[in-house]
Amino acid sequence: MTGPSVVDLRSDTLSRPTPGMREAIAAAEVGDDVYGEDPEINALEAEVAALLGHEAALFCPTGSMSNVLGVRSLVPVGQEVLCDSMAHIVRAELGSHAVVGQVTTRTWQSDSGRLDADVALGMAVPDAGAYFVSTAAIAVEDTHNFGGGTVQSVDELRRLRAGADALGVKVHFDGARLWNAHVATGLPLAEYGALADTISVCLSKGLGAPVGSVLVSSAERIAEARVWRKRLGGGMRQAGILAAAGRYALKHHIARLADDHARAQQLAVALAGVDGSIIEPDRVRTNIVASTWPTATAAQAFIAGCAAENIRVGAVGSRVVRLVTHLDVDQAGADRAAEALPAIAKQALVAS
Ligand SMILES: Cc1ncc(COP(=O)(O)O)c(C=O)c1O
């Protein structure tokens, strides 16, 4: 007898291309993108630029590359980008902004990655002279991954934009999951687009494409980023087969993110029923449930208990375990997890 199938909640990067997406990949017309001749990539770039209301876009292999290209296009060598201390650009891009962009970072503390525009703007020191580092840009992550899929307040984003404009400081969005924020708030993508100078969006997270991110900005910045992409080894030739997957995802997989959000809420409610200090369901608004355990031992016991039930979850801190819903977690999978989690959580709390 075989056991129940695996419900893999470690990340939304784990989803595999759907049959429809595979058909789109198979049907893609391709050319050499370094020559600017891949029709799928050209179409994808035009579509994403239009969606976000920017002049131009650049298809990149990863969100990390797209963030690096975006930030370096805004921040001169030796100047700084400000962001929160849990931001992906400072926690999980392995120093690339320093190594490649030669920029420095300063961070603020946040509540689950939530932007407080006053805090960010209060740290900004443009044109600092010869003694302090000058601030060139502020980066905001929306939704916020390690914060638990946190959706930024649109009012705070607007206040940041206005304040940054007044200071002459640029704004970068790490919008790896901007699609989830858009579905959660209902704010049109073009309105998000107006709130930043450069935006990186990922096709390979909740949208379910196998590979790919897109940087949008002005035509001038994107032209320069195209040079830097090649410089970093990111010129990808007949990558239209990947762009085709991305275009398919944009058409078919944005609205369905609401299902992922509802399933994450279901998991959060199941865990909160055991102990409200593990997770507050009201704070889960998208597809990420960042559960906090009283001790590292309890967190490890929870992960092991889940694994024993063929449910995979992953640690993103010593006491923080992340559960992420995505295209490959259907309603039956979410139901099975929600049913199993309370007993596993109780056992884990006993272990702590
Ligand atoms: C918020 C955020 N930004 C950027 C990235 C980087 O994307 P990639 O893994 O494609 O480099 C990730 C990846 O998980 C992410 O969660």
The ligand as an ORCA input file, in Angstrom:
! r2SCAN-3c Opt
* xyz 0 1
  C      11.164     38.186     -2.201
  C      12.119     37.481     -3.107
  N      12.902     38.204     -3.904
  C      13.779     37.639     -4.740
  C      13.894     36.267     -4.817
  C      14.938     35.697     -5.715
  O      14.446     34.921     -6.727
  P      15.356     33.802     -7.418
  O      15.310     32.618     -6.531
  O      14.688     33.604     -8.735
  O      16.723     34.368     -7.553
  C      13.102     35.468     -3.999
  C      13.240     33.996     -4.040
  O      12.645     33.264     -3.312
  C      12.185     36.091     -3.121
  O      11.412     35.387     -2.296
*
